[in-house]
Amino acid sequence: MMEQVPGALGTSASLALRLGQTIFSSASLLFMCLDVEFYNYTSFSYLVTVMALVTPWSVSLALIDAYSVFIKCLPRQPRVLLIVIVGDWALSFLSLAAACSTASVTSLLVNVGTPYCWSKLCTRYQFSAAMAFLSWFLSFASTLFNLWLLPSL
């Protein structure tokens, strides 16, 4: 019998990681989209696009994890796991890039002053970047756990 890596696809820890990713990416999307002004900056639009990709990816893998946990059937096909690893890896680096660019543009807007970004709006952008960082952290952790499991299949 194969050992179970905590956080790998089909485990309850993976379900928790996926739910966290879903919550944080949805929160990032929500904080950014509460105002229509985010379209003025490319990095903000990029964050919205990436979080709009991360959210359904995380929800679909959370459903797979929930099914696996409740039915007690672990998906252990190497091709499926490889697709999940590559998808997580790509989306985690895209979300890291989006979070970094959003944080840097928001910091620049805060330093420039009020005419470009009043405090309530910039605070919302900062919360969105923070949620994107948290989503990236969980996604990258999931990638590492699944990558750890891959050689044993």
C-alpha positions in Angstrom: 0.0 0.0 0.0 1.3 3.5 -0.9 2.0 6.0 1.8 -0.3 8.9 2.1 1.4 12.3 1.8 -0.5 14.9 3.8 -1.6 17.6 1.4 -1.4 15.4 -1.7 -4.4 15.1 -4.0 -7.3 13.2 -2.5 -6.5 13.8 1.2 -8.3 15.9 3.8 -5.3 18.2 4.0 -5.5 18.8 0.3 -9.2 19.6 0.7 -8.3 22.2 3.3 -5.6 23.7 1.0 -8.0 23.9 -1.9 -10.8 25.5 0.2 -8.2 28.0 1.4 -7.1 28.8 -2.1 -10.8 29.2 -3.1 -11.5 31.5 -0.3 -8.4 33.7 -0.7 -8.6 33.9 -4.5 -12.3 34.8 -4.3 -11.6 37.4 -1.6 -8.8 38.9 -3.8 -11.2 39.0 -6.7 -13.9 40.6 -4.6 -11.7 43.3 -3.1 -10.4 44.2 -6.5 -13.7 44.2 -8.3 -15.6 46.3 -5.7 -14.5 49.3 -7.7 -14.5 49.8 -11.4 -11.3 51.9 -11.4 -9.1 48.8 -11.4 -9.3 48.7 -15.2 -7.1 51.8 -15.3 -4.0 49.8 -14.3 -2.7 46.8 -16.2 -1.4 45.0 -13.1 -4.8 45.2 -11.4 -6.5 43.8 -14.5 -3.9 41.0 -14.6 -4.7 40.1 -10.9 -8.4 39.9 -11.7 -7.7 37.7 -14.7 -5.4 35.3 -12.8 -7.7 35.1 -9.8 -10.6 34.4 -12.2 -8.5 31.4 -13.4 -7.4 30.3 -9.9 -10.9 30.3 -8.4 -12.6 27.7 -10.7 -9.3 25.6 -10.7 -9.3 25.4 -6.9 -13.1 24.8 -6.7 -12.9 21.9 -9.2 -9.9 20.3 -7.3 -11.7 20.9 -4.0 -14.6 18.9 -5.4 -12.3 16.1 -6.4 -10.7 16.1 -3.0 -14.1 16.1 -1.2 -15.2 13.2 -3.4 -11.9 11.3 -2.6 -12.1 12.0 1.1 -15.8 11.0 1.5 -15.7 8.0 -0.8 -12.2 6.9 0.4 -11.0 6.5 -3.1 -7.6 8.2 -3.8 -6.9 9.2 -7.4 -3.4 7.8 -7.9 -2.9 7.9 -11.7 0.4 9.5 -12.6 -1.0 11.4 -15.6 -3.8 12.9 -13.5 -1.4 13.9 -10.8 1.0 15.4 -13.4 -1.8 17.5 -14.8 -2.7 18.8 -11.3 1.0 19.5 -10.6 1.6 21.4 -13.8 -1.7 23.4 -13.4 -0.9 24.2 -9.8 2.6 25.2 -10.7 1.6 27.5 -13.5 -1.3 29.1 -11.6 0.9 29.6 -8.5 3.5 31.5 -10.4 0.9 33.5 -12.3 -0.7 34.4 -9.0 2.7 35.3 -7.4 3.4 37.6 -10.3 0.0 39.2 -10.1 0.2 39.7 -6.4 3.7 41.2 -6.6 2.7 43.6 -9.4 -0.5 44.6 -7.7 1.4 45.2 -4.4 4.1 47.3 -6.1 1.6 49.4 -8.1 -0.5 50.0 -5.0 2.6 51.0 -3.0 3.5 53.4 -5.8 0.0 54.9 -5.8 0.1 55.3 -2.0 3.4 57.1 -2.2 2.3 59.4 -5.0 -0.7 60.7 -3.0 -4.4 61.2 -3.0 -5.1 62.4 -6.5 -4.4 58.9 -7.9 -5.6 56.6 -5.1 -7.7 57.8 -2.2 -7.0 55.8 1.0 -10.2 53.6 1.0 -9.5 52.5 -2.6 -5.8 51.8 -2.0 -6.6 49.8 1.2 -8.9 47.6 -0.9 -6.1 47.1 -3.4 -3.7 46.2 -0.7 -6.1 43.7 0.8 -6.6 42.2 -2.6 -2.8 41.8 -3.1 -2.5 40.2 0.4 -5.3 37.7 -0.4 -3.5 36.9 -3.7 -0.3 36.2 -1.8 -2.1 33.9 0.6 -3.7 32.1 -2.3 -0.3 31.7 -4.0 1.2 30.3 -0.8 -1.4 27.6 -0.5 -1.3 26.8 -4.2 2.5 26.4 -4.1 2.3 24.3 -1.0 -0.1 22.0 -2.8 2.2 21.8 -5.8 5.1 20.8 -3.6 3.0 18.1 -1.7 1.8 16.6 -5.0 5.3 16.8 -6.5 6.6 14.9 -3.5 4.0 12.1 -4.1 4.7 11.8 -7.9 7.9 9.7 -7.7 6.2 7.0 -5.6 3.5 6.3 -8.2 
